[in-house]
Amino acid sequence: MRKLLVLVVVLSGFAGLVGLGAFVIVLSGMQGAQSWSGCSAGLGPSGDGRGRGESDAGSLDQESVAIAKEIIKIGKERNLPPRAWQVAIQAGKTESNLANLTHGDRDSLGIFQMRPSMGWGSVAQVTDVQYQINKFYDVLLEVPDWEGLQPGTAAQRVERSAYPLRYHEWEPMAAHLVSVEGQVSGFSGCEDLPSASVLATKAISFADQQIGKPYVWGAAGPSSFDCSGLTQMAWKESGVHIPKYSRSQYTDGGAHIPLAQAQPGDLVFWGAGREPGAIHHVALYLGDNQILHAPQPGESVERTEMWDGGELLPTVVRPGGDAPPQAAPQQPSIRPAPPSTGEPAGVLPAPGPAGSQPAGHPVRQPV
């Protein structure tokens, strides 16, 4: 007997969910080719391709290109891998447009907006190009597993910005500069790798194979999973590495996309008051208002209809990194809640106060 009472609530502020059906994409063309995982671990962008990287790099002025070249030069002199150069370029582009600024927020200065008051060095040092680059590399090397992180996430760990998602935007550009200016082969092997939708298919396929395995808090396979362990391992199967915990998956797991533009494979989240800081559950979106998730203790990995319960966040995360389509989203295909809710068939229960749970809906452990 099912323990999970599924409720679907249409909120006008959400503009509806995307009514995308299940889809099938042939992955045979990937066989024998360079894997996305290998590309990610080395140099290339997260599913976004060479075109945008070339375009963004072409918009840089001479000072910015010169600084990018200096970042690469110093990286080579220190025998650092191209991944480190890429992280530094992404950080510099985000913080200053790769310019040696003499101003910034409070006492922030230079390429990376380092603050003398926070121990980054003197004013003279944090405006000296070579000092700044070396200092950035010094701190990057102290970040645990920095090579295993997405470059934008590694850049954030150094910069400790209040806006962590900004650094991901410049990943294709940084990869292009490392390849061209750093004369590193390999980027051309990344530009034609699968898009987010193809990667999502592989993630969903992995998650499907886990159906029936029990929920165990903190588990990430192979015999049991919690909600974020399942999503992490599903995307890992596609070569995309995202954090372990649901709140970290929201902040650092990929591109933020409106719920109305959700696509299969995107991560959907629930949190008290619809607040990112109160996230307690995550699932893989499948299209057509279906999800695949590890529900809670005593239950098993399953496919089910998506519910709201006053907690569904209006933003999803796309680990593959592709931008959402420009076309207007399709109207959703909303299915009524099961009659067991006590409401007449086809009538959706009204949402309660923000953060409340409908009667009978499980309270999930934060993971």
C-alpha positions as CSV (number, residue, x, y, z in Angstrom):
1,M,0.0,0.0,0.0
2,R,1.4,3.4,-0.9
3,K,2.5,5.6,1.9
4,L,3.1,8.7,-0.2
5,L,0.1,10.8,-0.9
6,V,0.7,12.7,-4.1
7,L,-0.8,16.1,-4.5
8,V,-0.5,18.3,-7.5
9,V,-1.3,22.0,-7.0
10,V,-1.3,24.6,-9.7
11,L,0.1,27.9,-8.5
12,S,-0.6,30.9,-10.6
13,G,2.8,32.4,-9.8
14,F,4.5,29.4,-11.4
15,A,3.0,30.0,-14.9
16,G,2.5,26.2,-15.1
17,L,4.9,23.3,-15.5
18,V,6.3,22.1,-18.8
19,G,4.2,19.3,-20.2
20,L,7.0,17.4,-21.7
21,G,6.5,13.7,-22.3
22,A,9.0,11.0,-22.0
23,F,11.6,11.0,-24.8
24,V,14.1,8.6,-26.2
25,I,17.5,9.7,-27.6
26,V,19.9,7.3,-29.2
27,L,23.3,7.3,-27.4
28,S,25.1,5.0,-29.7
29,G,26.9,7.9,-31.4
30,M,28.7,8.4,-28.1
31,Q,30.3,5.0,-28.2
32,G,34.0,5.2,-28.8
33,A,34.0,9.0,-28.5
34,Q,35.6,11.1,-25.8
35,S,33.4,11.0,-22.7
36,W,31.9,14.1,-21.2
37,S,33.5,13.1,-17.9
38,G,36.9,13.1,-19.5
39,C,36.2,16.5,-21.0
40,S,34.9,17.9,-17.8
41,A,37.9,16.7,-15.8
42,G,40.3,18.2,-18.3
43,L,39.2,21.4,-20.0
44,G,35.9,21.8,-21.7
45,P,32.6,23.5,-20.9
46,S,29.5,21.9,-19.4
47,G,27.5,20.9,-22.4
48,D,27.6,24.4,-24.0
49,G,30.0,24.0,-26.9
50,R,32.7,26.0,-28.7
51,G,30.4,28.6,-30.3
52,R,29.6,30.6,-27.2
53,G,33.1,30.3,-25.9
54,E,34.5,31.8,-29.1
55,S,31.9,34.5,-29.2
56,D,32.5,35.6,-25.6
57,A,36.3,35.5,-26.0
58,G,36.0,37.6,-29.2
59,S,34.3,40.4,-27.1
60,L,37.4,40.8,-24.8
61,D,39.5,43.9,-25.2
62,Q,43.3,43.9,-25.4
63,E,43.9,44.3,-21.7
64,S,41.6,41.3,-20.9
65,V,43.3,39.1,-23.4
66,A,46.7,40.1,-22.1
67,I,45.7,39.2,-18.5
68,A,44.3,35.8,-19.7
69,K,47.6,35.1,-21.4
70,E,49.5,36.0,-18.2
71,I,47.2,33.7,-16.2
72,I,48.1,30.9,-18.6
73,K,51.8,31.8,-18.6
74,I,52.1,31.7,-14.8
75,G,50.1,28.5,-14.6
76,K,52.5,26.9,-17.0
77,E,55.5,28.2,-15.1
78,R,54.1,26.6,-11.9
79,N,53.4,23.3,-13.7
80,L,49.6,23.7,-12.9
81,P,47.2,21.8,-15.1
82,P,45.0,23.6,-17.7
83,R,42.1,23.2,-15.3
84,A,43.7,25.7,-12.9
85,W,44.1,28.2,-15.7
86,Q,40.5,27.8,-16.7
87,V,39.3,28.4,-13.1
88,A,41.4,31.5,-12.8
89,I,40.2,33.0,-16.1
90,Q,36.6,32.3,-15.1
91,A,37.1,34.0,-11.8
92,G,38.9,37.0,-13.3
93,K,36.2,37.5,-16.0
94,T,33.4,37.3,-13.4
95,E,35.1,39.7,-10.9
96,S,36.6,42.4,-13.2
97,N,36.1,41.4,-16.8
98,L,39.8,40.4,-16.7
99,A,40.9,44.0,-15.9
100,N,43.3,45.2,-13.2
101,L,40.8,47.5,-11.5
102,T,41.8,50.1,-8.9
103,H,38.3,50.1,-7.4
104,G,35.5,47.7,-6.3
105,D,33.1,46.9,-3.5
106,R,34.5,48.3,-0.3
107,D,38.3,47.8,-0.6
108,S,38.2,45.1,-3.4
109,L,40.9,45.6,-6.0
110,G,42.5,44.1,-9.1
111,I,41.6,41.2,-11.4
112,F,40.1,39.0,-8.7
113,Q,38.8,41.9,-6.5
114,M,41.0,40.8,-3.6
115,R,40.5,42.8,-0.4
116,P,43.5,43.9,1.6
117,S,41.3,44.1,4.7
118,M,40.6,40.3,4.3
119,G,44.3,39.3,4.3
120,W,44.8,39.0,0.5
121,G,47.8,41.4,0.6
122,S,48.7,45.1,0.6
123,V,47.1,47.5,-1.9
124,A,50.3,47.4,-3.9
125,Q,50.3,43.6,-4.0
126,V,46.6,43.1,-4.9
127,T,47.0,45.5,-7.8
128,D,50.2,43.8,-9.1
129,V,49.2,41.4,-11.9
130,Q,51.7,38.7,-11.2
131,Y,51.1,38.8,-7.4
132,Q,47.3,38.5,-7.9
133,I,47.6,35.5,-10.2
134,N,50.0,33.7,-8.0
135,K,47.9,34.4,-4.9
136,F,44.8,33.1,-6.6
137,Y,46.6,29.9,-7.6
138,D,47.9,29.5,-4.0
139,V,44.4,29.7,-2.6
140,L,42.9,27.4,-5.3
141,L,45.4,24.7,-4.5
142,E,44.2,24.7,-0.9
143,V,40.6,24.0,-2.0
144,P,39.8,20.3,-1.3
145,D,39.3,18.3,-4.5
146,W,39.3,21.5,-6.6
147,E,40.1,19.5,-9.8
148,G,37.0,17.4,-9.3
149,L,34.7,20.4,-9.0
150,Q,33.0,22.3,-11.8
151,P,35.4,25.2,-12.7
152,G,32.8,27.8,-11.6
153,T,32.4,26.1,-8.3
154,A,36.2,26.0,-7.7
155,A,36.3,29.7,-8.6
156,Q,33.6,30.4,-6.0
157,R,35.5,28.4,-3.4
158,V,38.5,30.8,-3.9
159,E,36.4,34.0,-4.2
160,R,33.8,33.2,-1.6
161,S,31.3,35.4,-3.3
162,A,27.7,36.0,-2.2
163,Y,26.7,35.2,-5.8
164,P,28.2,31.7,-6.4
165,L,26.4,31.0,-9.7
166,R,28.0,33.8,-11.7
167,Y,31.2,32.0,-12.3
168,H,29.6,29.2,-14.4
169,E,28.6,31.6,-17.1
170,W,32.1,32.0,-18.4
171,E,33.1,28.4,-18.6
172,P,33.0,28.0,-22.4
173,M,35.0,31.2,-22.8
174,A,37.7,30.2,-20.4
175,A,38.0,26.8,-22.0
176,H,38.3,28.4,-25.4
177,L,41.1,30.8,-24.2
178,V,43.0,27.9,-22.5
179,S,42.8,25.9,-25.7
180,V,43.7,28.7,-28.1
181,E,46.0,31.0,-26.1
182,G,47.4,28.1,-24.0
183,Q,47.9,25.9,-27.1
184,V,46.2,23.0,-25.2
185,S,44.8,20.3,-27.4
186,G,41.6,18.7,-26.2
187,F,39.0,21.5,-26.4
188,S,38.1,20.5,-29.9
189,G,37.2,17.1,-28.4
190,C,34.7,18.7,-26.1
191,E,32.8,21.0,-28.3
192,D,30.6,18.4,-29.9
193,L,29.8,16.4,-26.7
194,P,26.2,15.8,-25.9
195,S,23.8,18.5,-24.8
196,A,22.1,18.5,-21.4
197,S,19.1,16.6,-22.8
198,V,21.3,13.7,-24.0
199,L,23.1,13.7,-20.7
200,A,19.8,13.8,-18.8
201,T,18.6,10.7,-20.7
202,K,21.6,8.7,-19.4
203,A,21.0,10.1,-15.8
204,I,17.3,9.1,-15.9
205,S,18.2,5.6,-17.3
206,F,20.6,5.1,-14.3
207,A,17.9,6.2,-11.9
208,D,15.3,3.9,-13.4
209,Q,17.6,1.0,-12.7
210,Q,17.5,1.9,-9.0
211,I,13.7,1.7,-8.7
212,G,12.8,-0.5,-5.8
213,K,16.0,0.0,-3.8
214,P,15.3,1.3,-0.2
215,Y,15.7,4.8,1.0
216,V,18.5,5.1,3.5
217,W,19.4,8.5,4.8
218,G,22.9,9.6,3.6
219,A,23.2,6.7,1.2
220,A,24.4,7.1,-2.4
221,G,24.3,3.5,-3.6
222,P,24.8,1.0,-4.8
223,S,22.1,-0.9,-2.7
224,S,20.3,2.1,-1.2
225,F,19.9,5.8,-1.7
226,D,18.6,9.0,-0.1
227,C,17.1,11.7,-2.4
228,S,20.2,13.6,-3.1
229,G,22.4,10.5,-3.2
230,L,20.2,9.3,-6.1
231,T,20.3,12.5,-8.1
232,Q,24.1,12.8,-7.5
233,M,24.8,9.3,-8.7
234,A,22.4,9.5,-11.6
235,W,24.1,12.6,-13.0
236,K,27.6,11.1,-12.2
237,E,26.6,8.3,-14.6
238,S,26.5,11.0,-17.3
239,G,29.9,12.3,-16.3
240,V,28.5,15.4,-14.6
241,H,29.6,15.8,-11.0
242,I,27.2,17.7,-8.6
243,P,27.4,18.1,-4.8
244,K,26.0,15.5,-2.5
245,Y,23.5,17.4,-0.5
246,S,20.2,18.8,-1.8
247,R,20.8,22.4,-0.8
248,S,24.3,22.3,-2.3
249,Q,22.8,20.8,-5.5
250,Y,20.5,23.8,-5.7
251,T,23.3,26.4,-5.2
252,D,26.2,24.7,-7.1
253,G,24.6,21.9,-9.1
254,G,24.2,23.7,-12.5
255,A,22.2,26.3,-14.3
256,H,19.0,27.8,-12.7
257,I,16.0,27.5,-14.9
258,P,12.4,28.6,-14.3
259,L,10.1,25.7,-13.3
260,A,7.9,26.5,-16.2
261,Q,10.8,25.6,-18.5
262,A,11.8,22.3,-16.8
263,Q,13.1,19.5,-19.0
264,P,13.6,15.8,-18.2
265,G,16.7,15.3,-16.0
266,D,16.4,18.7,-14.3
267,L,16.5,18.7,-10.5
268,V,13.3,19.8,-8.7
269,F,13.3,20.9,-5.1
270,W,11.0,21.2,-2.1
271,G,11.7,23.5,0.9
272,A,9.8,25.1,3.7
273,G,8.3,28.4,2.5
274,R,9.7,27.7,-1.0
275,E,13.0,29.0,0.4
276,P,16.4,27.6,-1.0
277,G,17.8,27.8,2.5
278,A,15.1,25.4,3.7
279,I,15.4,22.7,1.0
280,H,14.8,19.2,2.3
281,H,14.0,17.1,-0.8
282,V,15.2,16.8,-4.4
283,A,14.0,14.7,-7.4
284,L,14.7,14.1,-11.1
285,Y,12.0,15.7,-13.3
286,L,10.9,13.3,-16.1
287,G,8.4,15.5,-18.0
288,D,4.6,15.4,-18.0
289,N,4.6,16.3,-14.2
290,Q,6.4,13.0,-13.4
291,I,9.4,12.7,-11.1
292,L,11.8,9.9,-10.1
293,H,13.1,10.1,-6.5
294,A,14.0,8.3,-3.3
295,P,11.1,9.3,-1.1
296,Q,11.8,8.8,2.6
297,P,12.7,6.1,5.2
298,G,10.5,3.0,4.8
299,E,10.0,3.6,1.1
300,S,11.9,2.8,-2.1
301,V,13.1,4.6,-5.2
302,E,10.1,5.2,-7.5
303,R,8.5,7.1,-10.3
304,T,5.5,9.2,-9.3
305,E,3.6,12.3,-10.0
306,M,5.0,15.6,-8.8
307,W,3.3,17.3,-5.9
308,D,3.5,20.8,-4.4
309,G,2.3,20.9,-0.9
310,G,3.2,24.6,-0.6
311,E,6.9,23.8,-0.8
312,L,7.8,23.2,-4.5
313,L,10.5,25.7,-5.5
314,P,9.8,27.8,-8.6
315,T,13.3,27.1,-9.9
316,V,14.9,23.9,-11.1
317,V,18.6,23.1,-11.7
318,R,20.0,21.8,-14.9
319,P,23.3,20.0,-14.3
320,G,24.2,19.7,-18.0
321,G,24.5,23.5,-18.2
322,D,22.5,24.2,-21.4
323,A,20.5,27.4,-21.5
324,P,16.7,27.0,-21.6
325,P,15.0,27.2,-25.0
326,Q,13.8,30.6,-26.1
327,A,10.4,29.4,-27.2
328,A,7.4,29.9,-24.9
329,P,6.9,26.8,-22.7
330,Q,4.0,24.5,-23.5
331,Q,1.0,24.5,-21.2
332,P,1.2,21.7,-18.6
333,S,-0.7,18.5,-18.7
334,I,-1.9,18.6,-15.1
335,R,-3.3,15.4,-13.6
336,P,-5.8,15.4,-10.8
337,A,-4.8,14.3,-7.3
338,P,-5.8,10.8,-6.4
339,P,-9.3,10.5,-5.0
340,S,-7.8,9.2,-1.7
341,T,-7.1,12.9,-0.8
342,G,-10.7,13.2,0.3
343,E,-11.4,15.7,-2.4
344,P,-13.7,14.8,-5.4
345,A,-11.8,13.4,-8.3
346,G,-10.3,16.1,-10.5
347,V,-10.4,18.8,-7.8
348,L,-7.1,19.9,-6.5
349,P,-6.7,20.7,-2.8
350,A,-5.8,24.3,-2.1
351,P,-2.3,25.0,-0.9
352,G,-1.9,25.8,2.8
353,P,0.3,28.5,4.3
354,A,3.9,28.7,2.9
355,G,5.9,25.8,4.3
356,S,2.9,23.8,5.4
357,Q,2.3,20.2,4.5
358,P,-1.1,18.8,3.3
359,A,-2.6,16.3,5.6
360,G,-1.0,12.9,5.1
361,H,2.0,14.3,3.2
362,P,5.3,13.0,4.6
363,V,7.8,15.3,6.3
364,R,11.1,14.6,4.6
365,Q,14.4,14.6,6.4
366,P,16.8,17.3,5.1
367,V,19.7,15.8,3.1
